[in-house]
Amino acid sequence: MRRKKSRQQQAPRKEEKYRVNQKIRAREVRLVGENVEMGVYPIEKALTIAEDLELDLVEISPNAKPPVVKAMDFKKFLYEQKKREKAMKAKASKVVVKEIRFGPNTDDHDYDFKKRNAEKFLKEGAKLKAFVFFKGRSIVFKDKGEILLLRLATDLEELGKVEQMPKLEGKRMTMLMAPSTTGKKSK
């Protein structure tokens, strides 16, 4: 019969990034912070200084000799750090890749229609993945497919630049385009 695992064994403890107050192991530390006389102190004295100021002692640089600790409000520090990370995540742009599919014998009207869609995608700031799909024996027209993709690249050169030239991968010939900075929409 199997034994049940206790809850403590199932959930591994999250490793804490910073050592705070009593968790600091060094005997001597370099104390820094606002309204604090900077210098090297025994850990007990540094803790009493932090307690007098009603602040926490946080180990900033554990690998330094002696380790550097800072007197600060730890909860406020964590809150501001989380806020900063959230702002950085919001600023990071998500790359959208739009695909356009051609056949090796695509007519002019179909080509123009798909080219207009490609222009719209590049103006919106999305990357464009244009590919020619070869079915069955149409693989013998791979030069037609390459000419079609290069024609698309020259037609869209003022809106975007080619990141990857046409390349045959199996039954697909793929080309990747990124929007140029001048081609992005202005608000």
Disulfide bonds with the S-S distance in Angstrom:
none
